[in-house]
Amino acid sequence: LFALPFYWVIADNYDATFNFMALEERGLLLDTEWRYLQPKHSGEINLGITQDQLVKTQGLTYLDPTGQRQTLAANQTRWRASLNSQQNWGENLTSQLLWHEVSDPDFYNDFPLRFRASSLNPDNQNQFRVRQALLRYQQPDLQAHIQHYGYLPLRNGEQAILEKSPEIG
């Protein structure tokens, strides 16, 4: 694994990091992070993309959440995307969005992104990614929200994870 990061300050409230990673058998992975900060909203967008050389030669087959066998085409691009944002729509109305998508459930197992000490434990490594959409209204005597809370199951993860959608409170 060889990684070369490039950090770019676009403006006082925008920046980006481009991380070029060369993996011995898989080839080049471009992983990016864009962050933005505005008076009423902020967030982070992450994208990773690669033409996996190992998949081109050996293919990739996995079981989807319904138990059906899926096969990635040899020329298919592998990718990941995530959005983490917070919005203030007015005096009492806010929202949050945390969403993850991947091209296939093996992506995080094959490409070690976001190194953390906790990720070294194989029992909790790369099992799922949280998905949450929340809209909240708050006043001193009244609080209400509507929320979707779920998971994007990955290869080694539980396929029957419970979700709350919608949750109204």
N, C-alpha and C positions, 0 to 999 in steps of 0.2 A: 504494500500500500504506500503510495506516494501522494501527498496532497499539497496543492499550491493555492493558498487563499489570496484573494484580491479584494480589498475593502475600498469602497467608493462613497465619499460624502457628497451626495447630490445637492443637498441644501441643508440648512440648519435643522429642518424637521423631516428629512428624507435621507436614508442611506441604504446601501446594498452591499452584500458580500457575495462574491462569486468564488466557489471552491472547486477547483479542477482536481479530480482524484483519478490516479491511474492505479487500477487493480490488476494484479499479475495475470490472471486468466480471463478477466471479464472486459478489460479495456478501459476506456475513459468514461467517467461520470462527471457531469456538470451539476453541481448542487448550488442553489442560490437562495438567498434570504433578502427580502426587501422589507424595510420597516418605515412606517410613516407615523407622524404625530401632528394632529390638527387640534384646534381648540375644542371641537365637539366629537372627534373620533380619532382612534389610533388603531394600529394593528401591525401584523406581521404576515407576510406571504412567503411560503417556502415552496420551491420547485426543484425537483431533481429529475434528470433525464439521461438515458444512456442507450446505446445500441450494444447490448450485452453479447460479447463474443462467445461466451460459453453456451448461451442459449442458441446462438446461430449454429453451433456445431452439434450440440447435444439435445436441444429442445428443452421445453419445460412443461411438465404436466402436473396438475394439482386438482384437488377436489374443491368445488365451490361450496358456499354455505348450504346448498340443498343436497350435497353429496354427489353431484354430477361431476364427471371427469372433464376437465378443461385443458386444452393444449394451446400454448402460445405459439404463434407462427414464428418461424426462424428469423424472419426479418422484422418482427414487431419491436417497436420501441418500448422500453420499460421506463416507468416514471412514477413519481409521487408528487402530491400537491397537498398543501395545507393552508388554511386561513385561520388566523386568530385575531378577532377584532372586537372593539368596544365602541359603542355609539351613544351619544347623548342627544336625543331627538328634541328635547325641550326641558322645561323646568322639572317635570316629574316622570318623564318617559325615557328609559334607557334600554339598550339591547346589547347582547353579546353573541358572538358566533365563533365556534371552534369546530372546524370541519377538516377531515382528512380523507383523501382518496389515494388509491394506488392502482397500478396497472394489473397487478397480480398479488396474491397473498404472501408470496415469498420475497417481495421486494426488500423489506427490512431485515430479513434473515440473510440475504445475499449481499446487501450493501450496508455496512455498519455506520449509520449516521447517528449523530447526537450521542456521543460517548458519555456515559455516566457510570459511576460505581455500581448503581443498582442494576444496570443493564448487563453486568457481568454474571449475574445469577441466572442460570438457564431456566429456572422455574418461572420467572416472571418476565423473561426477555421476549420482546416482539410477539406478544399474544394478541394485542388489540390496540386500537387507537380510539380515543373518545371523540364522539360527535355531539355537539350541544348547540342548540339555538334557543335563545331566551329573550323574551320581551317582558319588561318589568315596568309597572306604574306604581309610584310611591307618593303618598302624602302623609302628613303627620298621623291622621286617624284611619288611613286606608292604604293597604298594600295589596297588589294583585299581580299575577304573572301567568304567562303561558310559556311552556317549554317543551322542547323535544330533547330527550337525553338518550343516547344510544352509543353503539360501538361499531367500528369497522373491524370485524374479526380477521386475523391474519393466520398464516399457516399453522402455527403451533397453538393457536388460541381456541378457546371454547366457541363452538359454533352456535350454541343455544343461549347466548347471553340475553338477559332480560333488558327490555328497553321501556322507557316511559315516553309515550307519544300519543296524544299530547298530554301534558300535565298542566292542569289549571289550578291555581291556588289564590 
